[in-house]
Structure formats: structure tokens, C-alpha cells
């Protein structure tokens, strides 16, 4: 019995350091880095993804809450992001607020994602809840 216990302890010291501890980090730390929008899905009745401000492009989320967004036409926007954690009944939800400004044209684009969740180290999805439909934006590193 002692041999099994010792072997399992040794294996845990070998296996655990190799695993990603990303899931233990706060969302504010996990989002830091460069992410690209890979897909936007509409779920439910009605709605149109053409009216969404962010359907493509790349975001760089900085630790200080600032961001750089570059759309598919290679136009650069600078702005800020914020994640808010809220408890609804027995469920924890995190919202993501993104605001970006093109200082050349003074165009401001912003979006409030009602819920966001990481589905892996290199993937998270952010959901806009709008009446009878939702929009799910997928981000990948």
C-alpha cells in the first residue's frame, strides 16, 4: 500500500507541473494578450450580426485595462476593457465591456458582452443577450 501511495505522489509531482494553471488565474489575468475573433454566431429568433461593432479583427488586451483593436481592414483603434463579476441566483457571470476609438476619424465603437467564459487556455466566448436572440463571439489566441 505504501508503494502505491509513494508512486502516486511521485507521479503527481511529474504530471501537475506540466499542466496549464491558467484556469486558476483571474479572468483579468487570463484575457491579457492578443486574441482574434474567429466566429460570431447568432442563436435564437431574429437579429442580424451586421449591426455588431466587432465581428472580425484582433484585440490586444493589456494588463492595465487598455486595448488595441485592429479590424480586418487594418484600421487601428485604441481603448479600454473591463471585466465585471456578478452573482445571479447561484450562477456567477462575468461581463466584458470593450470600448475602442479610432483617433484619426474619431469613430467610437463599444460593446457590452453580458457573459464571457473561457473554454480553454486559448479560447473564450463572449455572449450578447438581446431579446429573443443571443450573439456568441469566439476569441482565440
N, C-alpha and C positions, 0 to 999 in steps of 0.2 A: 504494500500500500504506500509506503514511504517513497518507493521508487517512482510510482505513478505521480505522486504529488511533486516530487523534485523535477521530473521530466516536464510536467505541465507548467511549472514556474519558469523553467529554462526556456521552454517554447514561447511563453508569453513575453519574455524579455527579448526574444528574437523577432517575433511577429509584430508586436504592438509598435515598436519604433518605426517600422516600415509603413504603417498605415497613416493615412492623412488625418490630422487632428483638426481639419478645417471645420468640421461640424461642431466643434467645441467653441469656436470663436463667435463673438457677437456679429450680428448682421452688418454693423457699421465697418467692421474689420474685413469681413468676407467679401464685401462688394468692392473694396478698394482694388483698382486695376483697370484693365481695358477689356471691354465687353462689346460684342457686336449683336445686333438684332438679327436673329436667324429666321423668325417667323412671327406672324401675328394672326391669331385665329379668332374668329367670331363664333360665339356659342349662344344659341337661343334664337328668338324671333326678331326680325328686323335688324336695323343697324347697318352701318357702312364703314368699313375701315379706311375709306378715302378721307374721312374727316379727322383722322387721328394725326397728331403732330409728329409722332415718332413711329414710323413703320419700317425704317431701314437705317443703316448707318452704324457708327461706332461711338461708344461712350468711354471716356476715361474718368473714372470716379476717384478723386483724390481723398486722402485721409482727412484733410481739413474741411471737407464738405463742398469743395469746388469741383467743377467738372468741365470737360471739353467734349463737345459733341460734333462729329463730322458726318454729314449726311451723304447719301450716295452720289450727289452732285459735287462732292468735295468742298462743300461750304462749311466753314467752321463757326461754331457757336461756343460761347463760354457762359458758365452759370454756376448753379449750386444744386445740391441734392440733400435730402434729409429723410431718414427713416424714423417712423414713429411706431412704437409698440403699444397695442391696446388689447384689452381683455373684453371679449364679448361672450357673455354667458360663461361657459367653461372652455372657450376656444381663444387662443392667442393669435392675433392677426398683426401683421406689420404692414404699414402703408409706406409708399415711396413717393415723395414729391420731387419732381425734376423741373427746373426752370433754366432755360438757355437763351442767350441773346447773341445775335449777330451784330457786332458793333459797327460794321460797315453800313448795313441797311437799317439798323435799329429794330429789326424784327425780333419779337419776343415769342418764344414757344414754351409752353408749360404743360405738364400732365401730372395728374394725381392718380396713382395706382392704389386702389383700395386694399389690395392684398398682394404680398410678394412672398415667395418661398424658394429656398434653394433645393434643387433636386439632385445635386451633386456638387463636387468641387468646382466644376467648370460650367455649370448650368443653373440659371434661376429663371423663374417665370414671375411676371407681374400682371395682375388682373385688374381691369377696369370694370366695375359693376355699373351698368346703365340700364335701368328698367328691366325689360324682358330679355335683355341680351348682355353678354359679357365679352370683353376683348382680352385675350390672353397673349401677352408679348413674351417671346422666348429670347433670352440673352445667353450667349456662350462666350467663353474666353477664346 
